[in-house]
Amino acid sequence: MVRPESFFDLSECEHSELFEGLDSVWEALARMPAYLERRLGGAPSGGEPRIHLSPGAVVEEGAQVTGPALIGAGAHVYAGTLVRGPVILGRGAVVGRGSEVTRSILLDEAHVPHLNYVGDSILGSSVNLGAGAVCSNVKLDKGAIKIRVGEREYDTGMARLGAILGDGVEVGCNVVLNPGTLVGPGTRIYPGVSLRGYFPGHHIIKARQQVEIIKRK
């Protein structure tokens, strides 16, 4: 239930090697630095870690990108963003103005378009974050992140772990995905929700809000 194939269709993924043989999808984050070193080579002597732009990728003036970073074909990093490696942006991925992506993987066509924070997370293909949605990656007590799935609790052993969002997940505005949130593919999360833990694919998640209207005196 927590293997990569439960969240992503990797049949045409350029980075499928990153997920091969993993029992837990979050292990891909720990594997990413070595994978990028193989793909990009180490940093030049005394230089900054490498950044690779694939054909058609755009990094606008005013964006800040630190390596190692692999930015896929047609990906777009807008002005006023911060991308901190190790990072992989898949083909057609978007990091929009005012957003920060750090130590994360965005698969093809994943969009982080408006005032978003994505830390230590994996976003599947065609995931879209609404304005102000964040993938929080550190617990307040700074402890290791544990995830309960059904009757089983997984101790990730990681002090930093954001969200794992399956292919096609849609996230509404101002959603907070707390550390260690896993969401299966095709699920839609309505605005203003705060989530923690595991949520299955192909569902709708919403919060019931009670609004009270009182006549002014």
C-alpha positions in Angstrom: 0.0 0.0 0.0 3.0 2.4 0.4 5.0 1.1 -2.5 5.6 3.6 -5.3 3.3 1.9 -7.8 0.4 2.5 -5.4 0.9 6.2 -6.1 2.4 6.6 -9.5 2.3 5.2 -13.0 6.0 4.9 -13.7 5.7 3.1 -17.1 6.7 6.2 -19.0 8.5 8.1 -16.2 11.9 9.4 -17.1 13.0 8.8 -13.5 11.5 5.4 -12.9 14.9 4.0 -11.8 14.6 6.2 -8.7 11.7 4.1 -7.5 12.7 0.6 -8.5 12.7 -2.0 -5.8 11.4 0.3 -3.0 9.1 -1.0 -0.4 8.2 2.5 0.8 7.7 5.4 -1.6 9.4 7.9 0.7 12.7 6.0 0.3 13.1 7.7 -3.1 13.9 11.0 -1.4 16.9 9.4 0.3 18.0 7.8 -2.9 17.7 11.1 -4.9 21.2 12.6 -4.2 23.1 9.6 -5.4 20.8 9.3 -8.4 21.4 13.0 -9.3 25.1 12.5 -8.9 25.0 9.6 -11.4 22.9 11.7 -13.9 24.7 15.0 -13.5 28.1 14.1 -12.3 29.6 15.7 -9.1 30.1 19.4 -8.6 33.1 20.9 -10.5 36.2 21.3 -8.3 35.4 24.1 -5.9 32.2 24.9 -7.7 28.5 24.8 -7.0 26.5 21.5 -7.5 25.3 21.1 -11.1 22.0 22.2 -12.6 20.8 20.7 -15.8 18.2 22.3 -18.0 16.6 19.9 -20.5 15.5 21.2 -23.9 12.7 23.7 -23.7 13.0 24.2 -19.9 12.8 27.8 -18.8 14.2 29.4 -15.6 13.1 33.0 -15.6 15.4 35.9 -14.5 14.8 36.5 -10.8 14.3 32.8 -9.9 16.9 31.3 -7.5 17.9 27.7 -8.2 20.6 25.9 -6.3 21.8 22.4 -7.3 21.9 19.6 -7.7 18.9 20.0 -9.8 17.6 18.3 -12.9 14.9 20.3 -14.7 13.0 18.4 -17.3 12.0 19.3 -20.9 9.4 22.0 -21.0 9.5 22.7 -17.2 9.0 26.3 -16.2 10.5 28.0 -13.1 9.0 31.5 -12.8 10.6 34.6 -11.4 10.4 35.1 -7.6 10.7 31.4 -6.8 13.3 29.4 -4.8 14.3 25.9 -5.9 16.8 24.3 -3.5 18.5 21.0 -4.5 18.5 18.1 -4.5 15.5 18.6 -6.7 14.0 16.9 -9.8 11.4 18.7 -11.9 9.8 16.4 -14.4 8.8 17.3 -18.0 6.4 20.2 -18.0 6.5 20.8 -14.3 5.8 24.3 -13.1 7.1 26.2 -10.0 5.2 29.5 -10.0 5.8 32.9 -8.4 6.3 33.1 -4.7 6.7 29.3 -4.4 9.5 27.3 -2.8 10.5 23.7 -3.6 13.3 22.0 -1.7 14.6 18.5 -1.6 11.6 17.3 -3.6 10.6 15.4 -6.7 7.9 16.8 -9.1 7.0 14.3 -11.7 5.7 15.2 -15.2 3.3 18.1 -15.4 3.1 18.6 -11.6 2.3 22.2 -10.9 3.2 24.3 -7.8 2.0 27.6 -9.2 1.0 30.1 -6.6 2.6 30.9 -3.2 3.3 27.2 -2.3 5.8 25.5 -0.1 6.9 22.0 -1.0 9.6 20.4 1.2 10.9 16.9 1.2 7.9 15.8 -0.9 7.0 13.8 -4.0 4.3 15.1 -6.3 3.0 12.7 -8.9 2.3 13.5 -12.5 -0.4 16.2 -13.1 -0.7 17.1 -9.4 -1.9 20.6 -8.9 -1.6 22.7 -5.8 -4.0 25.6 -5.2 -2.8 29.0 -4.1 -1.3 28.9 -0.6 -1.2 25.1 -0.3 1.8 23.9 1.6 3.6 20.5 2.1 4.9 20.9 5.6 8.0 18.7 6.3 9.0 19.0 10.0 7.1 18.2 13.1 6.9 20.8 15.9 8.8 18.5 18.2 11.4 17.8 15.5 10.8 14.0 16.0 10.9 11.2 13.5 7.8 11.0 11.3 5.5 8.0 11.6 2.7 7.2 9.3 -0.3 5.0 10.1 -1.9 3.1 7.3 -4.7 0.9 8.4 -3.6 -1.1 11.4 0.1 -0.7 10.7 2.3 2.2 11.7 5.4 2.9 9.7 8.4 4.6 11.4 10.1 6.4 8.5 13.1 7.3 10.7 13.1 10.7 8.9 12.9 14.0 10.7 12.0 15.7 7.4 9.2 14.3 5.3 6.5 16.3 3.6 3.7 14.9 1.4 3.5 12.1 -1.1 0.7 12.9 -3.6 -0.3 10.3 -6.2 -0.8 11.1 -9.9 -3.6 13.5 -10.6 -4.2 14.7 -7.0 -5.9 18.1 -6.9 -5.3 20.3 -3.9 -7.4 23.3 -3.1 -6.3 26.7 -1.9 -4.8 27.1 1.6 -4.6 23.3 2.3 -2.0 22.2 4.8 -0.5 18.8 4.3 1.2 18.0 7.6 4.5 16.0 7.7 4.1 12.5 6.5 0.8 12.9 4.6 0.2 10.3 1.9 -2.6 10.7 -0.7 -3.5 8.1 -3.3 -3.9 9.0 -7.0 -6.9 10.9 -8.3 -8.1 12.3 -5.0 -9.4 15.8 -4.7 -8.8 17.9 -1.6 -11.1 20.8 -1.1 -9.8 24.2 0.1 -8.9 25.0 3.7 -8.4 21.3 4.8 -5.5 20.3 7.2 -4.5 16.7 6.7 -2.1 14.2 8.4 -1.7 10.5 7.7 -2.8 8.2 4.8 -5.7 8.9 2.5 -6.8 6.5 -0.3 -7.0 7.3 -4.0 -10.0 8.4 -6.0 -11.8 10.1 -3.2 -13.0 13.6 -2.3 -11.7 15.1 1.0 -13.5 18.1 2.4 -14.0 19.8 5.8 -17.5 20.8 7.0 -17.5 24.4 8.0 -20.2 25.9 10.3 -20.7 29.6 9.6 -22.7 31.7 12.1 -24.3 34.9 11.0 -25.4 37.4 13.7 -27.3 40.6 13.1 -25.3 43.6 14.2 -26.8 45.7 17.1 
